[in-house]
Amino acid sequence: MAGGSGALQTGLIESLGRPGGNVTGLLNLSDELTAKLFELVREIAPYAKRVASLSSGRGVVEAEVRAQSRAAAQALGMRLTETVAESPSQLAGVAERCAREQCEALVSLPDPNLRRFPEVVTALAASLRIPGVYSNTPFSRVGGLLSYSADFSRRAATYVDKILNGARPGDLPIERPNKFELVINLKTATSLGVKIPQAILLRADRVIET
């Protein structure tokens, strides 16, 4: 697995050190990631007091991520509007609510189900003309303003190599990510009239300009 939030809760693994069975890989740190997403909103849109959070409502660790988002918003003095969309068709209702409550930014929470329709999620923020911060890199590639996520690709490949060379998955400890990727879409920033602080640009791993 690459980003296995909820592996312990669902019984897929016995422990991080010795997962047992046939499952191993990388664990997504949803608590640290969720807090960071809200911190990035504060950095790129310090004026944003009314912030919408979005998830599918179907994630294994939905309750934990929601609690983390509330704590992060409260710590930053933000008023949180919690929204849920299981499918693209439900995003119209999300847009209506965000417009009604005058949301000034959007945070797409760590949720693997939202990755099925990133273009529609980023189009939501674009239609509301508000900055969006996302928990997975592909969102920035399809027009999301900023994404911050663990870089699982290289580490996941090492697990595949070990298993193909005879290692038992259950004997390979679950790893926590040690590298996070910050991606900024400057084309989107320009269209929204958002000025990305130089400090953020210098920290970015990738800047999309076209």
N, C-alpha and C positions, 0 to 999 in steps of 0.2 A: 504494500500500500504506500502511496505517496500523499501524505497529509491525512492520516487516519484519525481524525477527531471522533471520539466516541468508541474507539476500539475496546477500551476497558469496560465501558458501560454496557456494551452489547455482548460481552463475553467472547469476542473474537480472539483476544489474547488474555493470558493469565497474569502477566506482569510486563513492565517495560524491559526489565533485565533479561527475563527468560519468557518470551511470549508463548512458547509451546505450540503445538499444532502445526498448521501450515501457513500461518500469517506472520509477516514481519514487515519492516519498512520504516517509514518516517512519520512522526507525529506532528500534527499541526498545532501550534501553540495559540489556540483561539483567544485565550485570556489576554496575553500580551499583544496579539495582533489587533483585537477589538479596541483596546485602549489607544493604541498607536493611530488607528484610523481617525479617531476623534481628535487626537492631538494634531494630526495633519490638517484637519478641517480648520482648527484654530489658527494654524500657521498661514494657510493660503486665503482664508476668509475670516479674519479676526472680528468682522462685524456680525457674523452669523450667530444669532441667539436661538433661533427656531430651526432645529435640525431634524430631518426625517431619517429614520433607520428602516432598512428594507431587508426582509428575509422571506423564505418560502413558507416558513412555519412547519417544515417537514424534516429539518435537520436533526440528527441524533442528539446533538448538544444544543438544540434550540433554546431551551430554558436557560442554560448556563450563559450562552452568548447574549441573550436578551438581558440577563441580569448584569453582565459585564458592560453592555452598552448603556444601561441606565446609570450605573456607577460612574462611567467615564463622562457622560453628559453632565451629570450632577456636579462632578468635580470641576468641570470647566464652565459651570454656570450656564449651560444650555438647556433649553426646553425641548424635550424629546417627543417627537411624533412617531409612534411605532406603527409600521405598516407591514402588510403581508401580501405576497402574491405567489401563488403556486404555479401560475401559468402566465404567458404574455397577455392573455385576455383580461386578466385581473389588474393589470397595470393602469388601465384607464381609471379605475376607481381610486387607485393610489394617487394618480395625478390630480384628480379632482379634490381629494382630501388635502394634499400638499398645497394646492392653490388656495383652498378655503382657509387653511391654517397659516398661510403665508410663510411656508418653509423657505429658509434661505440657503440650505445646503442639504445634500443627501449622502448618507453613508450606507453602502451596500455591505451588509455584515458577512462574516465568513459562513458560507452556505454553499455546499456543492451543487444543490439543485438550481441555483440561479445561474450557474455556468452554462446551463443548457440554452439560454437565450440572452447572452450578453448585449447583443445589438439593441434589443428592445429595452433593456434596463438603462443603457446609456442614452437611448433616445428619450427616455422619460425625463432625465435631468436636462437634456437639451431643450425639450419642449417647455419646461418650466424656467429655463434660463438660469439655472442654479448650478454651482460647482458640485461635482460628485466625486467621492473618494471610494475606491473599490478594493476588495480583498483578494483580487486575482488579476494577474498581468494581462490576460486576454481582453479584459474590459478596456484597458487603455488603447489596445491595438484597434478597437472598433469605435473609438471616439470618446471613451471615458477620460475625464480630465486627469486623474491621478490614481495610480494603483500602488499598493504596497502589499507584498506577499512573500512568503517563504519560497526560496528557490530550491525546489525538490528535484529538478531534472537530473543534475549531475550525481547527487547522492543516491537517487533511486537506481541509477545505472549500476552503481557498485554492488547493490544488493542482487540485481539480476545476474551480474557476473559471478558472484560468490555462489549463488544457488545453482547456476548452470555448471559450475565446477565442483558440485557435490555437497555443498554445505546444506544442512537442514535448516529450513526457515525458522523453526521453533527454537533453535540455538542462537540465532542472531539477534542481539538486543535491539529494541526499538530506539531509533535516534531522534533527538530533537533538532530542528533546523538551526544552523549556525550562520546562515546567510539569508538576508531579506533583500528583495529587489524593489527599488523605488523607480517607477516609470511615470513620466509626465508627458502629456500630449499638449504641446504648445499650440497646435492648430486649434484645438478645442478651447484653450485658454483665451486665444485671440477672439474667437467667435463669441465667447461669453463676456469678454471685456475684463477678464481676471488677470491681474498682474502677479505672476509667480515670484515670490521673493528670491533674490539671488542666492541666499543661503540654502534654499530648497533645491535650486537648480544645480548648485555645486555638489549636493549630496546625491543627486539622481544617478542611477545606474544607466538609465537610458532616457533620451529626450526625443520624442516624436515630433517632427516639424512639418511633415507633409502628409 
